[in-house]
Amino acid sequence: MPLKSSTSRYGAIAASIHWLSAIAVILMLVSGLVMGNEDDLVPRLLPFHVALGVVVGLLTLFRVVWWWLFDKHPQPVAGTSRMQEWAARLVHLGLYVAILVMVASGVATVALTGAAPAIFGGGPLPEFDDVAPYDMHELMSRLLIVLALGHIGAALFHQFIKRDGLIGRMRVGSR
């Protein structure tokens, strides 16, 4: 499998970033939701959540730079309407923006509360909801869930209803 994308499928780098990001975003969202509902798990999950958030942010930045400077997107699948192409671009842009705003608001929350020593060294955690970036972090998490579900739903629609091979374009490996 070539490193760069072709006109008909994504390359190894783009596909690998996509799937690594997908797994990391799911784990990050699940850990965030669990912490929001189980206060006693926050001290154990927060270091994982913060580290994963940084990884997701770096992967997203790398992905944007990769496409901007070094790679191209494949052509749309044949038979895709202009409206579907527009919606797909809008959802992808929304995913990138939501992820980057979540990372920035998460970092700002940790910085403004002085929580880093407690997160990574133990000790009592501050009240995160006392700072403004925390509200943005929560809002973006909900937006990210909606966008991710739309993205997954569209991929499944293409795979099982339209049967146009869209998911195969993002497959890692040969063929």
C-alpha positions as CSV (number, residue, x, y, z in Angstrom):
1,M,0.0,0.0,0.0
2,P,1.5,3.4,-1.0
3,L,2.1,5.9,1.7
4,K,0.2,8.7,-0.2
5,S,-3.3,8.7,-1.3
6,S,-4.4,8.0,-4.9
7,T,-7.4,9.3,-6.8
8,S,-9.4,6.2,-5.6
9,R,-8.2,5.5,-2.1
10,Y,-6.4,6.8,0.9
11,G,-2.7,6.1,1.5
12,A,-1.2,4.2,4.4
13,I,-0.4,7.4,6.3
14,A,-3.9,8.9,6.0
15,A,-5.6,5.6,6.7
16,S,-3.4,4.9,9.8
17,I,-4.0,8.4,11.2
18,H,-7.7,8.0,10.6
19,W,-8.1,4.7,12.5
20,L,-5.7,5.6,15.3
21,S,-7.6,8.9,15.7
22,A,-10.9,7.0,15.7
23,I,-9.9,4.6,18.4
24,A,-8.3,7.4,20.5
25,V,-11.4,9.7,20.1
26,I,-13.7,6.9,21.2
27,L,-11.6,6.1,24.2
28,M,-11.3,9.8,25.1
29,L,-15.1,10.3,24.8
30,V,-15.9,7.2,26.8
31,S,-13.4,8.2,29.6
32,G,-14.8,11.7,29.6
33,L,-18.4,10.4,29.9
34,V,-17.5,8.0,32.6
35,M,-15.7,10.7,34.6
36,G,-18.8,12.9,34.2
37,N,-20.9,10.2,35.8
38,E,-18.6,8.6,38.3
39,D,-16.7,11.1,40.4
40,D,-14.7,8.5,42.2
41,L,-13.1,7.3,38.9
42,V,-11.9,10.8,38.0
43,P,-8.4,10.5,39.7
44,R,-7.7,7.2,37.9
45,L,-9.1,8.1,34.5
46,L,-8.0,11.7,34.2
47,P,-4.3,11.1,33.5
48,F,-5.3,8.7,30.7
49,H,-7.9,11.2,29.4
50,V,-5.4,14.1,29.3
51,A,-2.6,12.1,27.7
52,L,-5.0,10.7,25.1
53,G,-6.3,14.2,24.4
54,V,-2.8,15.4,23.6
55,V,-2.3,12.4,21.3
56,V,-5.5,13.1,19.5
57,G,-4.6,16.7,19.1
58,L,-1.2,15.9,17.7
59,L,-2.7,13.3,15.3
60,T,-5.2,15.8,14.1
61,L,-2.6,18.5,13.5
62,F,-0.4,16.0,11.7
63,R,-3.4,14.9,9.6
64,V,-4.2,18.4,8.6
65,V,-0.6,19.2,7.8
66,W,-0.2,16.0,5.9
67,W,-3.1,16.8,3.6
68,W,-2.3,20.4,3.3
69,L,1.3,20.0,2.3
70,F,2.0,16.4,1.2
71,D,-1.1,14.4,0.2
72,K,-4.4,14.7,-1.5
73,H,-7.9,13.4,-0.9
74,P,-9.2,10.7,-3.3
75,Q,-11.9,11.7,-5.7
76,P,-15.5,11.4,-4.4
77,V,-17.1,8.0,-4.9
78,A,-18.9,7.8,-8.3
79,G,-22.6,8.6,-7.9
80,T,-22.1,10.9,-4.9
81,S,-24.3,13.9,-5.1
82,R,-22.9,17.4,-4.7
83,M,-25.0,17.7,-1.5
84,Q,-23.4,14.6,-0.1
85,E,-20.0,15.8,-1.0
86,W,-20.7,19.1,0.7
87,A,-22.1,17.4,3.8
88,A,-19.1,15.1,4.1
89,R,-16.7,18.1,3.8
90,L,-18.7,20.0,6.4
91,V,-18.7,17.0,8.9
92,H,-15.0,16.4,8.4
93,L,-14.2,20.0,9.0
94,G,-16.5,20.0,12.1
95,L,-14.7,16.9,13.4
96,Y,-11.3,18.6,13.1
97,V,-12.4,21.9,14.6
98,A,-14.2,20.1,17.5
99,I,-11.2,18.0,18.2
100,L,-8.8,20.9,18.2
101,V,-11.1,23.1,20.3
102,M,-11.5,20.3,22.7
103,V,-7.8,19.8,23.1
104,A,-7.2,23.6,23.5
105,S,-10.0,23.9,26.0
106,G,-8.8,20.8,27.9
107,V,-5.3,22.2,28.1
108,A,-6.6,25.6,29.1
109,T,-8.7,24.0,31.8
110,V,-5.7,22.1,33.2
111,A,-3.6,25.3,33.0
112,L,-6.1,27.6,34.6
113,T,-6.9,25.3,37.5
114,G,-3.2,24.3,38.1
115,A,-4.3,20.7,37.9
116,A,-1.2,19.2,36.2
117,P,0.6,18.3,39.4
118,A,-2.5,16.6,40.8
119,I,-3.3,14.8,37.6
120,F,0.1,13.3,37.1
121,G,1.4,13.2,40.7
122,G,-1.6,12.5,42.7
123,G,-3.4,14.6,45.2
124,P,-6.7,16.5,45.3
125,L,-8.0,17.7,42.0
126,P,-9.4,21.2,41.6
127,E,-12.9,22.0,40.5
128,F,-12.7,22.1,36.7
129,D,-16.1,23.5,36.1
130,D,-15.0,26.7,37.8
131,V,-13.2,27.9,34.7
132,A,-14.7,29.0,31.4
133,P,-12.8,26.6,29.1
134,Y,-14.4,23.6,30.8
135,D,-17.8,24.7,29.5
136,M,-16.4,24.8,26.0
137,H,-14.8,21.4,26.5
138,E,-18.1,19.9,27.5
139,L,-20.0,21.6,24.6
140,M,-17.4,20.4,22.1
141,S,-17.6,16.8,23.5
142,R,-21.3,16.8,22.7
143,L,-20.7,18.2,19.2
144,L,-18.0,15.7,18.6
145,I,-20.3,12.8,19.6
146,V,-23.0,14.1,17.2
147,L,-20.5,14.6,14.3
148,A,-18.8,11.2,15.0
149,L,-22.2,9.4,14.9
150,G,-23.1,11.2,11.7
151,H,-19.7,10.2,10.2
152,I,-20.1,6.6,11.3
153,G,-23.7,6.5,10.1
154,A,-22.8,7.8,6.7
155,A,-19.9,5.3,6.3
156,L,-22.3,2.5,7.2
157,F,-24.9,3.8,4.8
158,H,-22.3,3.8,2.0
159,Q,-21.1,0.3,3.0
160,F,-24.5,-1.5,3.5
161,I,-27.1,0.5,1.6
162,K,-25.2,2.1,-1.4
163,R,-22.6,-0.7,-1.4
164,D,-20.2,1.7,-3.1
165,G,-16.9,0.5,-1.4
166,L,-16.4,3.8,0.5
167,I,-15.1,2.2,3.6
168,G,-12.6,0.1,1.6
169,R,-10.9,3.3,0.5
170,M,-9.8,3.9,4.1
171,R,-8.6,0.4,4.7
172,V,-5.0,-0.1,5.9
173,G,-3.1,-2.7,4.1
174,S,-2.9,-4.0,0.5
175,R,-5.5,-4.1,-2.1
